[in-house]
Amino acid sequence: MSNTHSISAEHVVLIGGGSTNALTAVRLAERGFRVTVLEKAKIGNGSSSRSAAGIRAQFSIEETVIGMQYSEWWYAHFHQHLRTPPEMSQSVIQQNGYLFLYEDPEQAAPVWKHGVRREMAQTWQVARANVAMQQLIGLPVEILEPQEIHYRWPHIEPDRLAGATWCPSDGFLFPQMIYMEGFRRAQELGRRFAARNGSDRSDPARRPHHHS
Ligand SMILES: Cc1cc2nc3c(=O)[nH]c(=O)nc-3n(C[C@H](O)[C@H](O)[C@H](O)COP(=O)(O)OP(=O)(O)OC[C@H]3O[C@@H](n4cnc5c(N)ncnc54)[C@H](O)[C@@H]3O)c2cc1C
């Protein structure tokens, strides 16, 4: 705690009003930093409003899988973390799953294209090995055979497929909710710090400012 007090007088200026700084502002404000956010246009002006905002934990490096698993969990509990008023708690994440399809090398490339077939077989093998690694660290990911894929999604023809990997906790985010709610919470934390500490010197300094 004494650490928190010793850093609380620091003033951090964040440049840019997108998702990154919305959440950074919250974390800094939670730790007692003075936060100023400078935005050259308007909140959400950059990539945050242009993103496909896909989020997934199906990766090939263990640390990334763990990090993204945490990230999906964090966004699934976003409104609890940010203490969003119930009337403003719209969805921030849609976990509708990610399905990666892999082609059957023998169907997808002619017999004389050995290199292509070998590469495709290898890709499918690596995908299966990744699933084994991901399952070991608790990701609810599965390997699906072609018939199972067709059964679950009848519009997908199974003939050319070697299989698929499917993780139902992957999905996409609603970035506008991230930055709007993030900055709302950062401002709220500023007000709360001011009320709690109450001194003239710290009040204005502890309130995160947004300039647009
Ligand atoms: C087409 C597209 C698809 C994407 N798809 C995905 C996806 O599926 N999954 C995923 O995780 N990510 C995706 N991304 C990436 C993701 O959108 C970005 O990583 C994220 O939005 C970055 O957020 P940010 O807050 O760091 O930056 P930004 O949202 O770009 O915010 C930067 C802000 O800084 C402001 N600014 C810039 N210069 C200055 C200055 N000198 N002074 C003051 N303000 C300044 C800008 O106006 C802007 O508002 C995608 C991005 C794009 C463009």
The ligand as an SDF file (V2000), in Angstrom:
LIG
                    3D

 53 58  0  0  0  0  0  0  0  0999 V2000
   -9.4920   -2.9010  -40.3380 C   0  0  0  0  0  0  0  0  0  0  0  0
   -9.0000   -3.2900  -38.9570 C   0  0  0  0  0  0  0  0  0  0  0  0
   -9.3270   -4.5300  -38.4400 C   0  0  0  0  0  0  0  0  0  0  0  0
   -8.8560   -4.9280  -37.1730 C   0  0  0  0  0  0  0  0  0  0  0  0
   -9.2140   -6.1480  -36.6900 N   0  0  0  0  0  0  0  0  0  0  0  0
   -8.8210   -6.5150  -35.4450 C   0  0  0  0  0  0  0  0  0  0  0  0
   -9.2640   -7.7370  -34.8690 C   0  0  0  0  0  0  0  0  0  0  0  0
  -10.0100   -8.5090  -35.4820 O   0  0  0  0  0  0  0  0  0  0  0  0
   -8.8340   -8.0620  -33.6140 N   0  0  0  0  0  0  0  0  0  0  0  0
   -8.0120   -7.2320  -32.8970 C   0  0  0  0  0  0  0  0  0  0  0  0
   -7.6680   -7.5650  -31.7500 O   0  0  0  0  0  0  0  0  0  0  0  0
   -7.5760   -6.0670  -33.4280 N   0  0  0  0  0  0  0  0  0  0  0  0
   -7.9630   -5.6900  -34.6660 C   0  0  0  0  0  0  0  0  0  0  0  0
   -7.5420   -4.5010  -35.1840 N   0  0  0  0  0  0  0  0  0  0  0  0
   -6.5800   -3.7280  -34.4010 C   0  0  0  0  0  0  0  0  0  0  0  0
   -7.2710   -2.9040  -33.2980 C   0  0  0  0  0  0  0  0  0  0  0  0
   -8.3770   -2.2180  -33.8290 O   0  0  0  0  0  0  0  0  0  0  0  0
   -6.2410   -1.9260  -32.7310 C   0  0  0  0  0  0  0  0  0  0  0  0
   -5.1250   -2.6530  -32.2590 O   0  0  0  0  0  0  0  0  0  0  0  0
   -6.8000   -1.1030  -31.5720 C   0  0  0  0  0  0  0  0  0  0  0  0
   -8.0370   -0.5180  -31.9090 O   0  0  0  0  0  0  0  0  0  0  0  0
   -5.7820   -0.0370  -31.2180 C   0  0  0  0  0  0  0  0  0  0  0  0
   -6.3560    0.7710  -30.2510 O   0  0  0  0  0  0  0  0  0  0  0  0
   -5.5730    2.0360  -29.7650 P   0  0  0  0  0  0  0  0  0  0  0  0
   -6.3960    2.6810  -28.7010 O   0  0  0  0  0  0  0  0  0  0  0  0
   -4.1770    1.6460  -29.4190 O   0  0  0  0  0  0  0  0  0  0  0  0
   -5.4470    2.9570  -31.0580 O   0  0  0  0  0  0  0  0  0  0  0  0
   -6.5660    3.8210  -31.8060 P   0  0  0  0  0  0  0  0  0  0  0  0
   -7.9460    3.3140  -31.6090 O   0  0  0  0  0  0  0  0  0  0  0  0
   -6.1030    3.9900  -33.2210 O   0  0  0  0  0  0  0  0  0  0  0  0
   -6.4950    5.2000  -31.0520 O   0  0  0  0  0  0  0  0  0  0  0  0
   -5.4510    6.1120  -31.2580 C   0  0  0  0  0  0  0  0  0  0  0  0
   -6.0280    7.4930  -31.0250 C   0  0  0  0  0  0  0  0  0  0  0  0
   -4.9460    8.4070  -30.9740 O   0  0  0  0  0  0  0  0  0  0  0  0
   -5.3470    9.6110  -31.5800 C   0  0  0  0  0  0  0  0  0  0  0  0
   -4.1170   10.3060  -31.9360 N   0  0  0  0  0  0  0  0  0  0  0  0
   -3.1980    9.9430  -32.8620 C   0  0  0  0  0  0  0  0  0  0  0  0
   -2.1750   10.8000  -32.8620 N   0  0  0  0  0  0  0  0  0  0  0  0
   -2.4370   11.7340  -31.9080 C   0  0  0  0  0  0  0  0  0  0  0  0
   -1.7710   12.8740  -31.4350 C   0  0  0  0  0  0  0  0  0  0  0  0
   -0.5890   13.2490  -31.9610 N   0  0  0  0  0  0  0  0  0  0  0  0
   -2.3340   13.5860  -30.4610 N   0  0  0  0  0  0  0  0  0  0  0  0
   -3.5200   13.2320  -29.9360 C   0  0  0  0  0  0  0  0  0  0  0  0
   -4.2200   12.1510  -30.3400 N   0  0  0  0  0  0  0  0  0  0  0  0
   -3.6830   11.4070  -31.3130 C   0  0  0  0  0  0  0  0  0  0  0  0
   -6.2200    9.1770  -32.7320 C   0  0  0  0  0  0  0  0  0  0  0  0
   -7.1030   10.2030  -33.1270 O   0  0  0  0  0  0  0  0  0  0  0  0
   -6.9510    7.9630  -32.1290 C   0  0  0  0  0  0  0  0  0  0  0  0
   -8.2020    8.3320  -31.5860 O   0  0  0  0  0  0  0  0  0  0  0  0
   -8.0260   -4.0630  -36.4210 C   0  0  0  0  0  0  0  0  0  0  0  0
   -7.7080   -2.7980  -36.9370 C   0  0  0  0  0  0  0  0  0  0  0  0
   -8.1890   -2.4010  -38.1790 C   0  0  0  0  0  0  0  0  0  0  0  0
   -7.8530   -1.0280  -38.6930 C   0  0  0  0  0  0  0  0  0  0  0  0
  1  2  1  0
  2  3  1  0
  2 52  2  0
  3  4  2  0
  4  5  1  0
  4 50  1  0
  5  6  2  0
  6  7  1  0
  6 13  1  0
  7  8  2  0
  7  9  1  0
  9 10  1  0
 10 11  2  0
 10 12  1  0
 12 13  2  0
 13 14  1  0
 14 15  1  0
 14 50  1  0
 15 16  1  0
 16 17  1  0
 16 18  1  0
 18 19  1  0
 18 20  1  0
 20 21  1  0
 20 22  1  0
 22 23  1  0
 23 24  1  0
 24 25  2  0
 24 26  1  0
 24 27  1  0
 27 28  1  0
 28 29  2  0
 28 30  1  0
 28 31  1  0
 31 32  1  0
 32 33  1  0
 33 34  1  0
 33 48  1  0
 34 35  1  0
 35 36  1  0
 35 46  1  0
 36 37  1  0
 36 45  1  0
 37 38  2  0
 38 39  1  0
 39 40  1  0
 39 45  2  0
 40 41  1  0
 40 42  2  0
 42 43  1  0
 43 44  2  0
 44 45  1  0
 46 47  1  0
 46 48  1  0
 48 49  1  0
 50 51  2  0
 51 52  1  0
 52 53  1  0
M  END
$$$$
